Amino acid sequence: MNKESRPPTLKTIAYMTGFSVTAVSRALKDAPDISAQTKERVRLVAKQIGYRPSRAGLRLRTGKTQVICLILNVDEKIMSLTSQMVIGMSARLKNSNYHLVVTPYSDRDDPLEPVKYVVETGSADAVIISRTEPDDIRVRYLMDNNMPFVTHGRTMSTIPHAWVDYDNERFAYKGMERLSLMGCKRIAKVFPVPNLNYSRDLESGFENGLNDFSMTERRLQNLYLENTMDEIEEAIAQLMSAPDRPDGILSAAGSASIAITSGIERAGLQVGRDVQLVSKQSTRILERFRPAINVFFEDVPEAGRVLADQALKLMQGHDPASLTCLMFEEYCEDKTGPHRSV
């Protein structure tokens, strides 16, 4: 390779900016002791000349991969969280030296296996996991192996760790309050499988709502968000054809709410007239699908951005106990008009 065709290096950027090689390197690493103006100039020059750090060389020098691994369950239905979460993480990592790698697994796999693979092969400097359980074996494994990690969802671990979560208990309670204000008394729910931590939070808010608003549950047997949309639709169609059908339904996912609506309509009924439906959603679709559905919004791209930010801070030495974020945004379009609380 002749001199003219060699790729640009840190020395090239240092020569063009007048900064030292050390300052250039630290600016590209988003070091806190480098000014924003210096970082901006270094990044601009790096972009203009097409600079790309040698990840292989970097790993040899530092032992770091400059990779954050998102270990993600891919068995989500339509309107899944996957792409939205990746969008948020990518936006946060755009101006850092870190790259996002997604390692998928399904409900049929051992959820610990992809975590063990990343740790044992040294494939990443930090890990992000989701669908947490109260006593999550992945959390204990990552702690035992000193791997920086952030969870999307809380756990019952006695050792503090970094996490980002949506306040599902508050959603369920506020959803029950909304159903009560619309005159509902007999409530059915569609929640995730009970082994997940956020399912426990949903159940807590739901039970408190039943007690506080003098409601009764119309129980659906063995029906969860993890069921197929066809299964959810069929179960709701049968439920809504029964003489003691519910007058309100609380759903923890937008995709399930589409199937729920189809089941209601198969029974010859209409959302907003014969039965009220309150749902959490992560995209602004349900209002357009059926305006009568009352919705609470979960900002998954923002959650992804915070997860990536916390992973970066862990690798900068921040205390995991200080890196926690509980998110909630209520936005219901009901017959009394929109209202919002954060």
C-alpha positions in Angstrom: 0.0 0.0 0.0 1.5 3.4 -1.0 1.6 6.4 1.3 -1.3 8.2 -0.4 -3.7 5.2 0.0 -3.1 4.6 3.7 -6.1 5.2 5.9 -6.1 8.3 8.1 -4.9 7.8 11.7 -5.0 9.7 15.0 -1.8 11.4 13.9 -3.5 12.7 10.7 -6.3 14.3 12.8 -3.7 15.7 15.3 -1.8 17.3 12.4 -5.0 18.8 10.9 -6.4 20.1 14.1 -3.3 21.2 15.9 -4.1 19.1 19.0 -1.9 16.4 20.4 -2.5 12.7 19.6 -3.5 12.1 23.2 -6.1 14.9 23.1 -7.5 13.6 19.8 -7.8 10.1 21.2 -9.6 11.3 24.3 -11.9 13.6 22.3 -13.0 10.6 20.2 -13.6 8.6 23.4 -15.9 11.4 24.7 -13.6 11.9 27.7 -15.1 14.3 30.3 -12.0 16.4 30.6 -12.0 17.4 27.0 -14.1 20.4 26.1 -17.2 20.2 23.9 -15.6 22.5 21.3 -12.5 20.3 21.0 -14.6 17.2 20.7 -16.8 18.8 18.0 -13.7 19.9 16.0 -12.0 16.5 16.2 -15.1 14.6 15.2 -15.7 16.9 12.3 -12.2 16.4 10.9 -12.4 12.7 11.6 -15.7 12.5 9.6 -14.3 14.7 6.8 -11.2 12.5 6.2 -13.1 9.2 6.8 -11.2 8.2 9.9 -12.2 4.8 11.3 -10.4 3.4 14.4 -8.9 0.0 14.1 -11.0 -2.1 16.5 -8.5 -5.0 16.3 -5.6 -2.7 17.1 -7.6 -1.0 19.9 -8.4 -4.4 21.5 -4.7 -5.4 21.4 -3.7 -2.1 23.1 -6.5 -1.7 25.6 -8.3 -5.0 25.9 -11.5 -3.2 25.0 -13.9 -4.1 22.2 -15.8 -0.8 22.1 -19.0 -2.8 21.7 -22.2 -2.7 23.8 -24.2 -5.9 23.4 -28.0 -5.7 23.5 -29.3 -9.3 24.3 -32.8 -9.2 23.0 -35.8 -11.5 22.9 -37.1 -11.5 19.3 -40.4 -13.3 20.0 -42.3 -10.1 20.0 -45.5 -9.5 18.2 -46.2 -6.6 15.8 -45.4 -3.1 17.1 -42.5 -4.8 18.9 -40.1 -3.0 21.1 -37.1 -4.2 19.2 -36.6 -1.7 16.5 -37.7 1.3 18.6 -35.2 0.4 21.4 -32.4 0.0 18.9 -33.2 3.4 17.4 -32.9 5.0 20.8 -29.6 3.3 21.6 -28.1 4.0 18.3 -28.9 7.7 18.6 -27.1 7.9 22.0 -24.1 6.0 20.7 -23.8 7.9 17.4 -21.2 10.4 18.7 -19.3 7.9 20.9 -16.7 5.3 19.9 -19.0 2.5 20.9 -20.9 0.2 18.5 -24.2 -1.6 19.3 -24.4 -5.3 18.5 -27.7 -7.1 18.9 -27.6 -10.7 20.1 -31.0 -12.3 19.6 -32.6 -15.2 21.4 -36.1 -16.6 21.6 -38.5 -18.0 24.2 -37.4 -21.5 23.2 -33.7 -20.8 24.1 -32.0 -20.7 27.5 -31.8 -16.9 28.2 -28.5 -17.3 30.0 -26.7 -18.8 27.0 -26.2 -15.6 25.0 -25.1 -13.8 28.1 -22.5 -16.5 28.8 -21.3 -16.4 25.2 -20.7 -12.6 25.4 -18.8 -12.9 28.7 -16.8 -16.0 27.9 -15.7 -14.7 24.5 -15.1 -11.2 25.6 -17.4 -10.0 22.8 -18.5 -6.7 24.5 -17.5 -4.2 27.2 -21.0 -3.9 28.5 -24.3 -5.8 28.2 -28.0 -4.7 28.1 -30.7 -7.3 28.9 -34.5 -7.1 28.9 -37.5 -9.1 30.1 -36.1 -9.4 33.6 -37.3 -11.8 36.3 -37.5 -11.1 40.0 -34.5 -13.4 40.7 -32.8 -13.2 37.3 -30.0 -15.7 36.8 -28.5 -13.4 34.2 -28.1 -10.6 36.7 -26.4 -12.8 39.2 -24.1 -14.3 36.4 -23.1 -10.8 35.2 -22.4 -9.6 38.7 -20.3 -12.7 39.5 -18.2 -12.1 36.3 -17.8 -8.3 36.8 -19.4 -7.5 33.5 -20.9 -4.0 33.3 -24.6 -4.3 32.5 -27.9 -2.5 32.5 -31.4 -4.1 32.6 -34.5 -2.9 30.9 -36.8 -3.7 33.8 -36.1 -4.0 37.5 -35.3 -7.1 39.6 -35.5 -8.1 43.2 -31.7 -8.4 43.5 -30.3 -7.3 46.9 -27.2 -6.0 45.1 -27.9 -2.6 43.4 -27.5 -2.5 39.6 -28.2 -0.1 36.8 -31.7 -0.3 35.3 -34.3 1.5 33.2 -38.0 0.7 33.7 -41.5 1.8 32.9 -43.8 2.3 35.9 -46.1 -0.6 35.1 -47.7 -0.6 38.5 -48.7 3.0 38.1 -50.0 2.3 34.5 -52.2 -0.5 35.8 -53.6 1.5 38.6 -54.2 4.6 36.5 -55.8 2.4 33.8 -58.2 1.0 36.4 -59.0 4.5 37.5 -59.8 5.5 34.0 -62.1 2.4 33.5 -63.8 3.3 36.8 -64.4 6.9 35.6 -66.0 5.4 32.5 -68.4 3.4 34.7 -66.8 0.0 34.3 -67.2 -2.6 37.1 -66.3 -6.0 35.6 -62.7 -5.9 34.4 -60.7 -8.4 32.3 -56.9 -8.0 31.8 -54.3 -9.2 29.3 -50.9 -9.1 31.0 -47.5 -10.9 30.3 -46.6 -14.3 31.8 -46.3 -14.1 35.6 -42.6 -15.0 35.9 -41.5 -11.6 34.6 -40.9 -8.8 37.0 -43.0 -6.3 35.2 -46.0 -8.7 35.3 -45.8 -8.5 39.1 -45.9 -4.7 39.0 -48.9 -4.8 36.7 -50.7 -7.3 39.0 -50.0 -5.0 42.0 -51.5 -2.0 40.3 -54.4 -4.0 39.0 -55.3 -5.5 42.4 -55.1 -2.1 44.1 -57.4 -0.7 41.5 -59.9 -3.5 42.0 -60.0 -2.7 45.7 -60.0 1.1 45.6 -62.6 1.4 42.8 -64.9 -1.5 43.9 -64.4 -3.5 40.8 -64.5 -7.3 40.2 -62.2 -9.3 37.9 -63.6 -11.3 35.0 -60.7 -13.7 34.8 -59.2 -15.0 31.5 -57.6 -18.4 32.0 -54.1 -18.9 30.6 -54.2 -15.9 28.3 -51.1 -13.7 28.2 -49.4 -11.2 25.9 -47.1 -14.0 24.8 -50.1 -15.8 23.2 -50.5 -15.4 19.4 -52.8 -12.7 18.2 -55.2 -15.3 16.9 -55.4 -16.9 20.3 -56.0 -13.6 22.0 -58.7 -12.7 19.5 -60.5 -16.1 19.9 -60.4 -15.9 23.7 -61.8 -12.4 23.8 -64.5 -13.3 21.2 -65.7 -16.1 23.5 -65.4 -14.0 26.6 -67.5 -11.2 25.1 -70.2 -13.6 24.0 -70.8 -14.8 27.6 -73.7 -13.4 29.6 -71.4 -12.1 32.3 -69.0 -10.4 29.9 -66.7 -7.6 31.2 -67.5 -4.0 30.6 -63.8 -3.0 30.7 -60.5 -4.5 29.6 -57.0 -3.5 30.6 -54.3 -4.4 28.1 -50.5 -4.1 28.7 -49.5 -4.0 25.0 -50.7 -2.3 21.8 -50.4 -5.4 19.7 -52.6 -7.4 22.1 -55.1 -4.6 22.0 -55.5 -4.9 18.2 -56.4 -8.6 18.7 -58.6 -7.8 21.7 -60.5 -5.3 19.5 -61.0 -7.9 16.8 -62.4 -10.3 19.3 -64.8 -7.7 20.7 -66.0 -6.9 17.2 -66.4 -10.6 16.3 -68.8 -10.8 19.2 -70.9 -8.1 17.6 -69.8 -5.4 20.1 -68.0 -2.1 19.8 -65.1 -0.6 21.8 -66.3 2.6 23.5 -70.0 1.7 23.3 -70.3 -1.8 24.7 -67.0 -2.2 26.4 -64.1 0.1 27.3 -60.5 -0.7 26.5 -57.5 0.9 28.1 -54.1 0.0 26.8 -50.4 0.7 27.0 -48.7 1.3 23.7 -45.2 2.1 22.4 -46.3 3.5 19.1 -49.0 6.1 18.2 -51.1 3.6 16.4 -54.1 2.6 18.5 -55.7 6.1 18.4 -55.7 5.8 14.6 -56.9 2.2 14.6 -59.8 2.8 17.0 -60.1 6.3 18.5 -62.3 5.0 21.3 -59.3 3.1 22.9 -57.8 4.9 25.9 -54.0 4.8 25.7 -51.0 5.3 27.9 -47.7 5.8 26.0 -44.4 4.1 26.8 -41.5 5.9 25.1 -39.3 3.0 24.1 -36.8 5.0 22.0 -36.1 7.2 25.0 -35.7 4.1 27.2 -33.2 2.8 24.7 -31.3 6.1 24.8 -31.1 6.0 28.6 -30.0 2.4 28.6 -27.1 3.2 26.3 -26.2 6.3 28.3 -26.1 4.3 31.5 -23.9 1.6 29.8 -21.5 4.3 28.8 -21.5 5.7 32.3 -20.8 2.3 33.9 -17.7 2.0 31.7 -16.6 5.5 32.9 -16.7 4.2 36.5 -20.1 5.5 37.7 -21.7 3.7 40.6 -24.4 1.3 39.3 -26.7 2.2 42.2 -26.9 5.8 40.9 -28.0 4.7 37.4 -31.7 4.0 37.8 -34.6 5.5 35.8 -38.3 4.9 36.3 -40.3 6.3 33.4 -44.0 7.1 33.1 -46.0 9.2 30.8 -49.8 9.2 30.9 -51.7 10.3 27.8 -55.3 9.3 27.6 -57.7 10.5 24.9 -61.1 10.1 26.5 -64.4 11.7 26.1 -63.4 14.4 28.6 -60.4 15.5 26.6 -56.7 14.7 26.7 -54.7 15.1 29.8 -51.0 14.4 30.6 -49.0 13.7 33.8 -45.4 12.8 34.1 
